[in-house]
């Protein structure tokens, strides 16, 4: 398992990508949006978002800090 704390300012995003294995984002501060094709999910502090296995991106709706966890 690998964990990384990441921060994005409002309006920034992580470019569309894919990850092998299970990937989650736990929102620590702010608001993020997980976008995968036509689908999207918003996360607030305390929320845990599970990344889909196909291409996706993370956007900061507000200045945000989140824990990015990958398990292979």
mmCIF file of the N, C-alpha and C atoms, coordinates in Angstrom:
data_MODEL
# 
_entry.id   MODEL 
# 
loop_
_atom_site.group_PDB 
_atom_site.id 
_atom_site.type_symbol 
_atom_site.label_atom_id 
_atom_site.label_alt_id 
_atom_site.label_comp_id 
_atom_site.label_asym_id 
_atom_site.label_entity_id 
_atom_site.label_seq_id 
_atom_site.pdbx_PDB_ins_code 
_atom_site.Cartn_x 
_atom_site.Cartn_y 
_atom_site.Cartn_z 
_atom_site.occupancy 
_atom_site.B_iso_or_equiv 
_atom_site.pdbx_formal_charge 
_atom_site.auth_seq_id 
_atom_site.auth_comp_id 
_atom_site.auth_asym_id 
_atom_site.auth_atom_id 
_atom_site.pdbx_PDB_model_num 
ATOM 1   N N  . UNK A 1 1  ? 0.857   -1.172 0.000   1.00 0.00 ? 1  UNK A N  1 
ATOM 2   C CA . UNK A 1 1  ? 0.000   0.000  0.000   1.00 0.00 ? 1  UNK A CA 1 
ATOM 3   C C  . UNK A 1 1  ? 0.904   1.236  0.000   1.00 0.00 ? 1  UNK A C  1 
ATOM 4   N N  . UNK A 1 2  ? 0.482   2.240  -0.738  1.00 0.00 ? 2  UNK A N  1 
ATOM 5   C CA . UNK A 1 2  ? 1.208   3.508  -0.788  1.00 0.00 ? 2  UNK A CA 1 
ATOM 6   C C  . UNK A 1 2  ? 0.220   4.642  -0.517  1.00 0.00 ? 2  UNK A C  1 
ATOM 7   N N  . UNK A 1 3  ? 0.605   5.552  0.383   1.00 0.00 ? 3  UNK A N  1 
ATOM 8   C CA . UNK A 1 3  ? -0.256  6.686  0.720   1.00 0.00 ? 3  UNK A CA 1 
ATOM 9   C C  . UNK A 1 3  ? 0.504   7.983  0.500   1.00 0.00 ? 3  UNK A C  1 
ATOM 10  N N  . UNK A 1 4  ? -0.194  8.956  -0.066  1.00 0.00 ? 4  UNK A N  1 
ATOM 11  C CA . UNK A 1 4  ? 0.380   10.262 -0.338  1.00 0.00 ? 4  UNK A CA 1 
ATOM 12  C C  . UNK A 1 4  ? -0.642  11.333 0.015   1.00 0.00 ? 4  UNK A C  1 
ATOM 13  N N  . UNK A 1 5  ? -0.230  12.336 0.772   1.00 0.00 ? 5  UNK A N  1 
ATOM 14  C CA . UNK A 1 5  ? -1.102  13.480 1.034   1.00 0.00 ? 5  UNK A CA 1 
ATOM 15  C C  . UNK A 1 5  ? -0.882  14.473 -0.105  1.00 0.00 ? 5  UNK A C  1 
ATOM 16  N N  . UNK A 1 6  ? -1.972  14.904 -0.722  1.00 0.00 ? 6  UNK A N  1 
ATOM 17  C CA . UNK A 1 6  ? -1.903  15.818 -1.859  1.00 0.00 ? 6  UNK A CA 1 
ATOM 18  C C  . UNK A 1 6  ? -2.766  17.047 -1.569  1.00 0.00 ? 6  UNK A C  1 
ATOM 19  N N  . UNK A 1 7  ? -2.400  18.156 -2.189  1.00 0.00 ? 7  UNK A N  1 
ATOM 20  C CA . UNK A 1 7  ? -3.167  19.394 -2.050  1.00 0.00 ? 7  UNK A CA 1 
ATOM 21  C C  . UNK A 1 7  ? -3.352  20.014 -3.424  1.00 0.00 ? 7  UNK A C  1 
ATOM 22  N N  . UNK A 1 8  ? -4.539  20.557 -3.647  1.00 0.00 ? 8  UNK A N  1 
ATOM 23  C CA . UNK A 1 8  ? -4.841  21.276 -4.882  1.00 0.00 ? 8  UNK A CA 1 
ATOM 24  C C  . UNK A 1 8  ? -5.555  22.569 -4.521  1.00 0.00 ? 8  UNK A C  1 
ATOM 25  N N  . UNK A 1 9  ? -5.238  23.615 -5.239  1.00 0.00 ? 9  UNK A N  1 
ATOM 26  C CA . UNK A 1 9  ? -5.973  24.870 -5.060  1.00 0.00 ? 9  UNK A CA 1 
ATOM 27  C C  . UNK A 1 9  ? -7.246  24.827 -5.892  1.00 0.00 ? 9  UNK A C  1 
ATOM 28  N N  . UNK A 1 10 ? -8.208  25.613 -5.487  1.00 0.00 ? 10 UNK A N  1 
ATOM 29  C CA . UNK A 1 10 ? -9.482  25.682 -6.200  1.00 0.00 ? 10 UNK A CA 1 
ATOM 30  C C  . UNK A 1 10 ? -9.225  25.873 -7.691  1.00 0.00 ? 10 UNK A C  1 
ATOM 31  N N  . UNK A 1 11 ? -9.870  25.047 -8.510  1.00 0.00 ? 11 UNK A N  1 
ATOM 32  C CA . UNK A 1 11 ? -9.741  25.144 -9.968  1.00 0.00 ? 11 UNK A CA 1 
ATOM 33  C C  . UNK A 1 11 ? -8.634  24.275 -10.547 1.00 0.00 ? 11 UNK A C  1 
ATOM 34  N N  . UNK A 1 12 ? -7.706  23.788 -9.722  1.00 0.00 ? 12 UNK A N  1 
ATOM 35  C CA . UNK A 1 12 ? -6.656  22.902 -10.216 1.00 0.00 ? 12 UNK A CA 1 
ATOM 36  C C  . UNK A 1 12 ? -7.193  21.474 -10.319 1.00 0.00 ? 12 UNK A C  1 
ATOM 37  N N  . UNK A 1 13 ? -6.484  20.637 -11.067 1.00 0.00 ? 13 UNK A N  1 
ATOM 38  C CA . UNK A 1 13 ? -6.884  19.240 -11.180 1.00 0.00 ? 13 UNK A CA 1 
ATOM 39  C C  . UNK A 1 13 ? -5.666  18.367 -11.474 1.00 0.00 ? 13 UNK A C  1 
ATOM 40  N N  . UNK A 1 14 ? -5.841  17.084 -11.218 1.00 0.00 ? 14 UNK A N  1 
ATOM 41  C CA . UNK A 1 14 ? -4.852  16.080 -11.602 1.00 0.00 ? 14 UNK A CA 1 
ATOM 42  C C  . UNK A 1 14 ? -5.324  15.557 -12.949 1.00 0.00 ? 14 UNK A C  1 
ATOM 43  N N  . UNK A 1 15 ? -4.464  15.602 -13.942 1.00 0.00 ? 15 UNK A N  1 
ATOM 44  C CA . UNK A 1 15 ? -4.843  15.187 -15.296 1.00 0.00 ? 15 UNK A CA 1 
ATOM 45  C C  . UNK A 1 15 ? -5.401  13.774 -15.313 1.00 0.00 ? 15 UNK A C  1 
ATOM 46  N N  . UNK A 1 16 ? -6.229  13.513 -16.289 1.00 0.00 ? 16 UNK A N  1 
ATOM 47  C CA . UNK A 1 16 ? -6.860  12.218 -16.451 1.00 0.00 ? 16 UNK A CA 1 
ATOM 48  C C  . UNK A 1 16 ? -5.807  11.111 -16.510 1.00 0.00 ? 16 UNK A C  1 
ATOM 49  N N  . UNK A 1 17 ? -6.058  10.025 -15.783 1.00 0.00 ? 17 UNK A N  1 
ATOM 50  C CA . UNK A 1 17 ? -5.086  8.939  -15.698 1.00 0.00 ? 17 UNK A CA 1 
ATOM 51  C C  . UNK A 1 17 ? -5.782  7.651  -15.259 1.00 0.00 ? 17 UNK A C  1 
ATOM 52  N N  . UNK A 1 18 ? -5.042  6.555  -15.247 1.00 0.00 ? 18 UNK A N  1 
ATOM 53  C CA . UNK A 1 18 ? -5.517  5.260  -14.761 1.00 0.00 ? 18 UNK A CA 1 
ATOM 54  C C  . UNK A 1 18 ? -4.509  4.726  -13.760 1.00 0.00 ? 18 UNK A C  1 
ATOM 55  N N  . UNK A 1 19 ? -4.975  3.892  -12.847 1.00 0.00 ? 19 UNK A N  1 
ATOM 56  C CA . UNK A 1 19 ? -4.097  3.246  -11.867 1.00 0.00 ? 19 UNK A CA 1 
ATOM 57  C C  . UNK A 1 19 ? -4.456  1.774  -11.784 1.00 0.00 ? 19 UNK A C  1 
ATOM 58  N N  . UNK A 1 20 ? -3.464  0.901  -11.748 1.00 0.00 ? 20 UNK A N  1 
ATOM 59  C CA . UNK A 1 20 ? -3.776  -0.510 -11.492 1.00 0.00 ? 20 UNK A CA 1 
ATOM 60  C C  . UNK A 1 20 ? -4.085  -0.704 -10.008 1.00 0.00 ? 20 UNK A C  1 
ATOM 61  N N  . UNK A 1 21 ? -4.938  -1.629 -9.689  1.00 0.00 ? 21 UNK A N  1 
ATOM 62  C CA . UNK A 1 21 ? -5.260  -1.908 -8.293  1.00 0.00 ? 21 UNK A CA 1 
ATOM 63  C C  . UNK A 1 21 ? -6.292  -0.954 -7.732  1.00 0.00 ? 21 UNK A C  1 
ATOM 64  N N  . UNK A 1 22 ? -6.567  -1.109 -6.440  1.00 0.00 ? 22 UNK A N  1 
ATOM 65  C CA . UNK A 1 22 ? -7.568  -0.274 -5.776  1.00 0.00 ? 22 UNK A CA 1 
ATOM 66  C C  . UNK A 1 22 ? -6.964  1.063  -5.379  1.00 0.00 ? 22 UNK A C  1 
ATOM 67  N N  . UNK A 1 23 ? -7.677  2.142  -5.682  1.00 0.00 ? 23 UNK A N  1 
ATOM 68  C CA . UNK A 1 23 ? -7.220  3.498  -5.364  1.00 0.00 ? 23 UNK A CA 1 
ATOM 69  C C  . UNK A 1 23 ? -8.367  4.242  -4.686  1.00 0.00 ? 23 UNK A C  1 
ATOM 70  N N  . UNK A 1 24 ? -8.052  4.936  -3.584  1.00 0.00 ? 24 UNK A N  1 
ATOM 71  C CA . UNK A 1 24 ? -9.059  5.741  -2.894  1.00 0.00 ? 24 UNK A CA 1 
ATOM 72  C C  . UNK A 1 24 ? -8.530  7.143  -2.636  1.00 0.00 ? 24 UNK A C  1 
ATOM 73  N N  . UNK A 1 25 ? -9.470  8.057  -2.472  1.00 0.00 ? 25 UNK A N  1 
ATOM 74  C CA . UNK A 1 25 ? -9.173  9.437  -2.073  1.00 0.00 ? 25 UNK A CA 1 
ATOM 75  C C  . UNK A 1 25 ? -10.009 9.724  -0.834  1.00 0.00 ? 25 UNK A C  1 
ATOM 76  N N  . UNK A 1 26 ? -9.356  10.058 0.268   1.00 0.00 ? 26 UNK A N  1 
ATOM 77  C CA . UNK A 1 26 ? -10.064 10.469 1.473   1.00 0.00 ? 26 UNK A CA 1 
ATOM 78  C C  . UNK A 1 26 ? -9.868  11.969 1.621   1.00 0.00 ? 26 UNK A C  1 
ATOM 79  N N  . UNK A 1 27 ? -10.961 12.704 1.597   1.00 0.00 ? 27 UNK A N  1 
ATOM 80  C CA . UNK A 1 27 ? -10.901 14.163 1.655   1.00 0.00 ? 27 UNK A CA 1 
ATOM 81  C C  . UNK A 1 27 ? -10.630 14.591 3.099   1.00 0.00 ? 27 UNK A C  1 
ATOM 82  N N  . UNK A 1 28 ? -9.577  15.392 3.277   1.00 0.00 ? 28 UNK A N  1 
ATOM 83  C CA . UNK A 1 28 ? -9.216  15.897 4.600   1.00 0.00 ? 28 UNK A CA 1 
ATOM 84  C C  . UNK A 1 28 ? -9.663  17.340 4.797   1.00 0.00 ? 28 UNK A C  1 
ATOM 85  N N  . UNK A 1 29 ? -9.686  18.107 3.714   1.00 0.00 ? 29 UNK A N  1 
ATOM 86  C CA . UNK A 1 29 ? -10.049 19.531 3.783   1.00 0.00 ? 29 UNK A CA 1 
ATOM 87  C C  . UNK A 1 29 ? -10.568 19.965 2.421   1.00 0.00 ? 29 UNK A C  1 
ATOM 88  N N  . UNK A 1 30 ? -11.578 20.809 2.399   1.00 0.00 ? 30 UNK A N  1 
ATOM 89  C CA . UNK A 1 30 ? -12.084 21.367 1.149   1.00 0.00 ? 30 UNK A CA 1 
ATOM 90  C C  . UNK A 1 30 ? -13.105 20.476 0.472   1.00 0.00 ? 30 UNK A C  1 
ATOM 91  N N  . UNK A 1 31 ? -13.154 20.578 -0.858  1.00 0.00 ? 31 UNK A N  1 
ATOM 92  C CA . UNK A 1 31 ? -14.103 19.794 -1.652  1.00 0.00 ? 31 UNK A CA 1 
ATOM 93  C C  . UNK A 1 31 ? -13.430 19.404 -2.960  1.00 0.00 ? 31 UNK A C  1 
ATOM 94  N N  . UNK A 1 32 ? -13.483 18.109 -3.277  1.00 0.00 ? 32 UNK A N  1 
ATOM 95  C CA . UNK A 1 32 ? -12.934 17.617 -4.530  1.00 0.00 ? 32 UNK A CA 1 
ATOM 96  C C  . UNK A 1 32 ? -14.040 16.970 -5.349  1.00 0.00 ? 32 UNK A C  1 
ATOM 97  N N  . UNK A 1 33 ? -13.775 16.828 -6.633  1.00 0.00 ? 33 UNK A N  1 
ATOM 98  C CA . UNK A 1 33 ? -14.709 16.143 -7.540  1.00 0.00 ? 33 UNK A CA 1 
ATOM 99  C C  . UNK A 1 33 ? -13.911 15.091 -8.303  1.00 0.00 ? 33 UNK A C  1 
ATOM 100 N N  . UNK A 1 34 ? -14.384 13.876 -8.266  1.00 0.00 ? 34 UNK A N  1 
ATOM 101 C CA . UNK A 1 34 ? -13.808 12.781 -9.034  1.00 0.00 ? 34 UNK A CA 1 
ATOM 102 C C  . UNK A 1 34 ? -14.630 12.667 -10.313 1.00 0.00 ? 34 UNK A C  1 
ATOM 103 N N  . UNK A 1 35 ? -13.969 12.747 -11.463 1.00 0.00 ? 35 UNK A N  1 
ATOM 104 C CA . UNK A 1 35 ? -14.652 12.711 -12.755 1.00 0.00 ? 35 UNK A CA 1 
ATOM 105 C C  . UNK A 1 35 ? -14.141 11.523 -13.556 1.00 0.00 ? 35 UNK A C  1 
ATOM 106 N N  . UNK A 1 36 ? -15.069 10.683 -14.040 1.00 0.00 ? 36 UNK A N  1 
ATOM 107 C CA . UNK A 1 36 ? -14.738 9.533  -14.879 1.00 0.00 ? 36 UNK A CA 1 
ATOM 108 C C  . UNK A 1 36 ? -15.740 9.504  -16.026 1.00 0.00 ? 36 UNK A C  1 
ATOM 109 N N  . UNK A 1 37 ? -15.304 10.002 -17.183 1.00 0.00 ? 37 UNK A N  1 
ATOM 110 C CA . UNK A 1 37 ? -16.221 10.079 -18.320 1.00 0.00 ? 37 UNK A CA 1 
ATOM 111 C C  . UNK A 1 37 ? -17.375 11.000 -17.986 1.00 0.00 ? 37 UNK A C  1 
ATOM 112 N N  . UNK A 1 38 ? -18.612 10.544 -18.206 1.00 0.00 ? 38 UNK A N  1 
ATOM 113 C CA . UNK A 1 38 ? -19.775 11.397 -17.926 1.00 0.00 ? 38 UNK A CA 1 
ATOM 114 C C  . UNK A 1 38 ? -20.185 11.403 -16.452 1.00 0.00 ? 38 UNK A C  1 
ATOM 115 N N  . UNK A 1 39 ? -19.559 10.557 -15.625 1.00 0.00 ? 39 UNK A N  1 
ATOM 116 C CA . UNK A 1 39 ? -19.924 10.441 -14.212 1.00 0.00 ? 39 UNK A CA 1 
ATOM 117 C C  . UNK A 1 39 ? -19.013 11.286 -13.335 1.00 0.00 ? 39 UNK A C  1 
ATOM 118 N N  . UNK A 1 40 ? -19.555 11.790 -12.238 1.00 0.00 ? 40 UNK A N  1 
ATOM 119 C CA . UNK A 1 40 ? -18.739 12.533 -11.278 1.00 0.00 ? 40 UNK A CA 1 
ATOM 120 C C  . UNK A 1 40 ? -19.306 12.356 -9.870  1.00 0.00 ? 40 UNK A C  1 
ATOM 121 N N  . UNK A 1 41 ? -18.397 12.464 -8.881  1.00 0.00 ? 41 UNK A N  1 
ATOM 122 C CA . UNK A 1 41 ? -18.758 12.325 -7.473  1.00 0.00 ? 41 UNK A CA 1 
ATOM 123 C C  . UNK A 1 41 ? -18.037 13.426 -6.709  1.00 0.00 ? 41 UNK A C  1 
ATOM 124 N N  . UNK A 1 42 ? -18.751 14.114 -5.825  1.00 0.00 ? 42 UNK A N  1 
ATOM 125 C CA . UNK A 1 42 ? -18.144 15.150 -4.997  1.00 0.00 ? 42 UNK A CA 1 
ATOM 126 C C  . UNK A 1 42 ? -17.795 14.566 -3.629  1.00 0.00 ? 42 UNK A C  1 
ATOM 127 N N  . UNK A 1 43 ? -16.667 15.028 -3.086  1.00 0.00 ? 43 UNK A N  1 
ATOM 128 C CA . UNK A 1 43 ? -16.244 14.590 -1.769  1.00 0.00 ? 43 UNK A CA 1 
ATOM 129 C C  . UNK A 1 43 ? -15.965 15.771 -0.867  1.00 0.00 ? 43 UNK A C  1 
ATOM 130 N N  . UNK A 1 44 ? -16.428 15.667 0.375   1.00 0.00 ? 44 UNK A N  1 
ATOM 131 C CA . UNK A 1 44 ? -16.218 16.666 1.417   1.00 0.00 ? 44 UNK A CA 1 
ATOM 132 C C  . UNK A 1 44 ? -15.373 16.042 2.522   1.00 0.00 ? 44 UNK A C  1 
ATOM 133 N N  . UNK A 1 45 ? -14.872 16.838 3.470   1.00 0.00 ? 45 UNK A N  1 
ATOM 134 C CA . UNK A 1 45 ? -14.038 16.279 4.534   1.00 0.00 ? 45 UNK A CA 1 
ATOM 135 C C  . UNK A 1 45 ? -14.671 15.043 5.189   1.00 0.00 ? 45 UNK A C  1 
ATOM 136 N N  . UNK A 1 46 ? -13.864 13.979 5.281   1.00 0.00 ? 46 UNK A N  1 
ATOM 137 C CA . UNK A 1 46 ? -14.320 12.721 5.853   1.00 0.00 ? 46 UNK A CA 1 
ATOM 138 C C  . UNK A 1 46 ? -14.809 11.724 4.822   1.00 0.00 ? 46 UNK A C  1 
ATOM 139 N N  . UNK A 1 47 ? -15.133 12.181 3.613   1.00 0.00 ? 47 UNK A N  1 
ATOM 140 C CA . UNK A 1 47 ? -15.616 11.270 2.570   1.00 0.00 ? 47 UNK A CA 1 
ATOM 141 C C  . UNK A 1 47 ? -14.470 10.449 1.992   1.00 0.00 ? 47 UNK A C  1 
ATOM 142 N N  . UNK A 1 48 ? -14.779 9.213  1.631   1.00 0.00 ? 48 UNK A N  1 
ATOM 143 C CA . UNK A 1 48 ? -13.840 8.317  0.983   1.00 0.00 ? 48 UNK A CA 1 
ATOM 144 C C  . UNK A 1 48 ? -14.387 7.989  -0.400  1.00 0.00 ? 48 UNK A C  1 
ATOM 145 N N  . UNK A 1 49 ? -13.658 8.365  -1.437  1.00 0.00 ? 49 UNK A N  1 
ATOM 146 C CA . UNK A 1 49 ? -14.063 8.101  -2.816  1.00 0.00 ? 49 UNK A CA 1 
ATOM 147 C C  . UNK A 1 49 ? -13.210 6.972  -3.369  1.00 0.00 ? 49 UNK A C  1 
ATOM 148 N N  . UNK A 1 50 ? -13.839 5.989  -3.996  1.00 0.00 ? 50 UNK A N  1 
ATOM 149 C CA . UNK A 1 50 ? -13.127 4.880  -4.625  1.00 0.00 ? 50 UNK A CA 1 
ATOM 150 C C  . UNK A 1 50 ? -13.005 5.189  -6.108  1.00 0.00 ? 50 UNK A C  1 
ATOM 151 N N  . UNK A 1 51 ? -11.763 5.183  -6.604  1.00 0.00 ? 51 UNK A N  1 
ATOM 152 C CA . UNK A 1 51 ? -11.506 5.502  -8.000  1.00 0.00 ? 51 UNK A CA 1 
ATOM 153 C C  . UNK A 1 51 ? -11.983 4.366  -8.900  1.00 0.00 ? 51 UNK A C  1 
ATOM 154 N N  . UNK A 1 52 ? -12.632 4.695  -10.006 1.00 0.00 ? 52 UNK A N  1 
ATOM 155 C CA . UNK A 1 52 ? -13.003 3.652  -10.967 1.00 0.00 ? 52 UNK A CA 1 
ATOM 156 C C  . UNK A 1 52 ? -11.743 3.121  -11.655 1.00 0.00 ? 52 UNK A C  1 
ATOM 157 N N  . UNK A 1 53 ? -11.836 1.938  -12.224 1.00 0.00 ? 53 UNK A N  1 
ATOM 158 C CA . UNK A 1 53 ? -10.677 1.327  -12.859 1.00 0.00 ? 53 UNK A CA 1 
ATOM 159 C C  . UNK A 1 53 ? -10.376 1.918  -14.240 1.00 0.00 ? 53 UNK A C  1 
ATOM 160 N N  . UNK A 1 54 ? -11.271 2.724  -14.772 1.00 0.00 ? 54 UNK A N  1 
ATOM 161 C CA . UNK A 1 54 ? -11.003 3.364  -16.057 1.00 0.00 ? 54 UNK A CA 1 
ATOM 162 C C  . UNK A 1 54 ? -10.526 4.804  -15.836 1.00 0.00 ? 54 UNK A C  1 
ATOM 163 N N  . UNK A 1 55 ? -10.228 5.507  -16.908 1.00 0.00 ? 55 UNK A N  1 
ATOM 164 C CA . UNK A 1 55 ? -9.633  6.852  -16.827 1.00 0.00 ? 55 UNK A CA 1 
ATOM 165 C C  . UNK A 1 55 ? -10.488 7.794  -15.977 1.00 0.00 ? 55 UNK A C  1 
ATOM 166 N N  . UNK A 1 56 ? -9.804  8.598  -15.183 1.00 0.00 ? 56 UNK A N  1 
ATOM 167 C CA . UNK A 1 56 ? -10.484 9.525  -14.270 1.00 0.00 ? 56 UNK A CA 1 
ATOM 168 C C  . UNK A 1 56 ? -9.549  10.690 -13.950 1.00 0.00 ? 56 UNK A C  1 
ATOM 169 N N  . UNK A 1 57 ? -10.112 11.714 -13.329 1.00 0.00 ? 57 UNK A N  1 
ATOM 170 C CA . UNK A 1 57 ? -9.305  12.839 -12.853 1.00 0.00 ? 57 UNK A CA 1 
ATOM 171 C C  . UNK A 1 57 ? -9.916  13.356 -11.556 1.00 0.00 ? 57 UNK A C  1 
ATOM 172 N N  . UNK A 1 58 ? -9.101  14.075 -10.794 1.00 0.00 ? 58 UNK A N  1 
ATOM 173 C CA . UNK A 1 58 ? -9.549  14.694 -9.542  1.00 0.00 ? 58 UNK A CA 1 
ATOM 174 C C  . UNK A 1 58 ? -9.461  16.201 -9.720  1.00 0.00 ? 58 UNK A C  1 
ATOM 175 N N  . UNK A 1 59 ? -10.549 16.908 -9.394  1.00 0.00 ? 59 UNK A N  1 
ATOM 176 C CA . UNK A 1 59 ? -10.611 18.366 -9.500  1.00 0.00 ? 59 UNK A CA 1 
ATOM 177 C C  . UNK A 1 59 ? -10.841 18.961 -8.115  1.00 0.00 ? 59 UNK A C  1 
ATOM 178 N N  . UNK A 1 60 ? -10.257 20.128 -7.859  1.00 0.00 ? 60 UNK A N  1 
ATOM 179 C CA . UNK A 1 60 ? -10.498 20.837 -6.607  1.00 0.00 ? 60 UNK A CA 1 
ATOM 180 C C  . UNK A 1 60 ? -11.630 21.846 -6.806  1.00 0.00 ? 60 UNK A C  1 
ATOM 181 N N  . UNK A 1 61 ? -12.760 21.597 -6.172  1.00 0.00 ? 61 UNK A N  1 
ATOM 182 C CA . UNK A 1 61 ? -13.882 22.540 -6.199  1.00 0.00 ? 61 UNK A CA 1 
ATOM 183 C C  . UNK A 1 61 ? -13.553 23.712 -5.284  1.00 0.00 ? 61 UNK A C  1 
ATOM 184 N N  . UNK A 1 62 ? -12.856 23.410 -4.175  1.00 0.00 ? 62 UNK A N  1 
ATOM 185 C CA . UNK A 1 62 ? -12.332 24.400 -3.224  1.00 0.00 ? 62 UNK A CA 1 
ATOM 186 C C  . UNK A 1 62 ? -10.870 24.027 -2.975  1.00 0.00 ? 62 UNK A C  1 
ATOM 187 N N  . UNK A 1 63 ? -10.099 24.921 -2.351  1.00 0.00 ? 63 UNK A N  1 
ATOM 188 C CA . UNK A 1 63 ? -8.759  24.531 -1.918  1.00 0.00 ? 63 UNK A CA 1 
ATOM 189 C C  . UNK A 1 63 ? -8.921  23.238 -1.116  1.00 0.00 ? 63 UNK A C  1 
ATOM 190 N N  . UNK A 1 64 ? -8.140  22.217 -1.448  1.00 0.00 ? 64 UNK A N  1 
ATOM 191 C CA . UNK A 1 64 ? -8.371  20.891 -0.881  1.00 0.00 ? 64 UNK A CA 1 
ATOM 192 C C  . UNK A 1 64 ? -7.083  20.169 -0.511  1.00 0.00 ? 64 UNK A C  1 
ATOM 193 N N  . UNK A 1 65 ? -7.212  19.308 0.495   1.00 0.00 ? 65 UNK A N  1 
ATOM 194 C CA . UNK A 1 65 ? -6.149  18.385 0.885   1.00 0.00 ? 65 UNK A CA 1 
ATOM 195 C C  . UNK A 1 65 ? -6.804  17.011 0.981   1.00 0.00 ? 65 UNK A C  1 
ATOM 196 N N  . UNK A 1 66 ? -6.132  15.996 0.419   1.00 0.00 ? 66 UNK A N  1 
ATOM 197 C CA . UNK A 1 66 ? -6.712  14.657 0.461   1.00 0.00 ? 66 UNK A CA 1 
ATOM 198 C C  . UNK A 1 66 ? -5.609  13.608 0.563   1.00 0.00 ? 66 UNK A C  1 
ATOM 199 N N  . UNK A 1 67 ? -5.988  12.446 1.077   1.00 0.00 ? 67 UNK A N  1 
ATOM 200 C CA . UNK A 1 67 ? -5.086  11.307 1.204   1.00 0.00 ? 67 UNK A CA 1 
ATOM 201 C C  . UNK A 1 67 ? -5.365  10.373 0.036   1.00 0.00 ? 67 UNK A C  1 
ATOM 202 N N  . UNK A 1 68 ? -4.350  10.169 -0.792  1.00 0.00 ? 68 UNK A N  1 
ATOM 203 C CA . UNK A 1 68 ? -4.427  9.346  -1.990  1.00 0.00 ? 68 UNK A CA 1 
ATOM 204 C C  . UNK A 1 68 ? -3.781  8.004  -1.640  1.00 0.00 ? 68 UNK A C  1 
ATOM 205 N N  . UNK A 1 69 ? -4.545  6.905  -1.677  1.00 0.00 ? 69 UNK A N  1 
ATOM 206 C CA . UNK A 1 69 ? -4.047  5.591  -1.289  1.00 0.00 ? 69 UNK A CA 1 
ATOM 207 C C  . UNK A 1 69 ? -4.158  4.623  -2.451  1.00 0.00 ? 69 UNK A C  1 
ATOM 208 N N  . UNK A 1 70 ? -3.062  3.917  -2.745  1.00 0.00 ? 70 UNK A N  1 
ATOM 209 C CA . UNK A 1 70 ? -3.065  2.885  -3.781  1.00 0.00 ? 70 UNK A CA 1 
ATOM 210 C C  . UNK A 1 70 ? -2.701  1.546  -3.151  1.00 0.00 ? 70 UNK A C  1 
ATOM 211 N N  . UNK A 1 71 ? -3.432  0.503  -3.522  1.00 0.00 ? 71 UNK A N  1 
ATOM 212 C CA . UNK A 1 71 ? -3.145  -0.851 -3.071  1.00 0.00 ? 71 UNK A CA 1 
ATOM 213 C C  . UNK A 1 71 ? -3.015  -1.717 -4.308  1.00 0.00 ? 71 UNK A C  1 
ATOM 214 N N  . UNK A 1 72 ? -1.945  -2.472 -4.396  1.00 0.00 ? 72 UNK A N  1 
ATOM 215 C CA . UNK A 1 72 ? -1.723  -3.312 -5.586  1.00 0.00 ? 72 UNK A CA 1 
ATOM 216 C C  . UNK A 1 72 ? -1.911  -4.752 -5.271  1.00 0.00 ? 72 UNK A C  1 
# 
